[in-house]
């Protein structure tokens, strides 16, 4: 069967993408967001282009050419303007995860050689706290401040000044040449404590993903932005393709109000992680049960599926009351970041919400494969996008092995880490994803597991167990051995981080501590306060015996985790 | 207050009131996700007319933590 792709223009760089959007859709609304007094603010594509050019011009005027500029804040129009302004002719953007703790932010700012930080109003205090530890930072800029902050430049004022410079004829930013092979972004892989790596991406990498994603997916209308824009998934698979297609993107203002905001903005498409899909699926069935309509829903789905088999799709009519609870227009959800339970995907599709499950990794900017309405297979993560190739390394008898990727979307390398970069590529230049899987005859990719011990949570966050284990061993002197694991998988509903520990009883006894479990729970609670919420240990298990070891005295993780799961 | 919290949680997870104590852990005992916890807080905010900042949600691990937090807010 011949592949069918959407025909797309291959744009040279992100600057061309912004210019194209400003020209093709000047008056169309590009972004909607909820303001501080709950008013809806709207920004057109031409306003975006003007603001990007003005802000970029002003940053160059302030002598920031070549600077590494970190961006810290919630999803917003100002965040997008900051990112686009920096990458399109100023320097290197360093998007930071807003969930990080202060000490981790300091590490990443050092690691990325950040010169300037742009933050939202809610992170001004954080920036003030960490500034003394970041002497390299020369300037701080605040987006949408609600009050005056001495020492901080105000982004809106800089944009106004940039506009004046443009009116006076300054063209250095607008006309600057973009080297599409050069690093324009450093994005950190999974967080904290020295193990996260700075992935260097170029315009070529990012635009390859925009082209690849849009070859398979045709977004339009209104979309809803709920995932952190500091992640490549949201930025490169949503914000930037949205610019190409003239999509109106509406920003969610708080995770507390996702469903309310879907109802407010009434999007037809969104990008999510499995966590949200599980919640939507559960809420549909809970609502049906609560109203005594569970049987009706089951029957309706059965009938609708039969009709679909003969080409009659009445889902939007049959299930209108359900779809109306999610704004009424939502019909497509692109899902990535973690494994998705195929039953959830099917359950949502049954009622008219098409789920397009995909696969990506930050090092591939991030998209590698995605299912589409025309081309999809249940259980797969879709077809490999046309800008890259996938190869399975050392496949076993079932064709399963490590997924390798080569193509324009693959990163330049890890920032200031030539050894890490070298280790992540094969000798002939294929990127090692560390994920295991296989390809079927039609180039659909299937993920079967991880080569390393990484825990992938359904919210798309990754937890390196060794990182938490080292922390426990360092902070709790009475813990002799520890294995951190997730007793459930992202595909079920019992997903959390657990620590299985073997304690030094003698150490505790000599200090008069007999309630080992109580002491451990107390200490873990304190330790959790220094961790981002997704890395927190929710359960502690005590082993009465030492953990099984290999001949080289390494803990045999697999049997220990199996025992831990039994006891959890 | 405990009963009010439990009733709100019951909108997200099927759980018997008798099985919940102040030590009940949102994630390991009730199997709630981080998104569920944030949504529960959102519901409580609109019911009680208060605001719980995101960075304070991080410290709420058990039913008891939430109860204590709300009591300290004068609820």
Boltz contact constraints between the chains, C-beta under 6 A:
constraints:
  - contact:
      token1: [A, 255]
      token2: [B, 38]
      max_distance: 6.0
  - contact:
      token1: [A, 256]
      token2: [B, 38]
      max_distance: 6.0
  - contact:
      token1: [A, 256]
      token2: [B, 41]
      max_distance: 6.0
  - contact:
      token1: [A, 256]
      token2: [B, 42]
      max_distance: 6.0
  - contact:
      token1: [A, 257]
      token2: [B, 42]
      max_distance: 6.0
  - contact:
      token1: [A, 275]
      token2: [B, 33]
      max_distance: 6.0
  - contact:
      token1: [A, 275]
      token2: [B, 35]
      max_distance: 6.0
  - contact:
      token1: [A, 279]
      token2: [B, 35]
      max_distance: 6.0
  - contact:
      token1: [A, 493]
      token2: [B, 31]
      max_distance: 6.0
  - contact:
      token1: [A, 494]
      token2: [B, 31]
      max_distance: 6.0
  - contact:
      token1: [A, 496]
      token2: [B, 27]
      max_distance: 6.0
  - contact:
      token1: [A, 496]
      token2: [B, 28]
      max_distance: 6.0
  - contact:
      token1: [A, 533]
      token2: [B, 34]
      max_distance: 6.0
  - contact:
      token1: [A, 533]
      token2: [B, 58]
      max_distance: 6.0
  - contact:
      token1: [A, 538]
      token2: [B, 25]
      max_distance: 6.0
  - contact:
      token1: [A, 538]
      token2: [B, 27]
      max_distance: 6.0
  - contact:
      token1: [A, 538]
      token2: [B, 28]
      max_distance: 6.0
  - contact:
      token1: [A, 539]
      token2: [B, 28]
      max_distance: 6.0
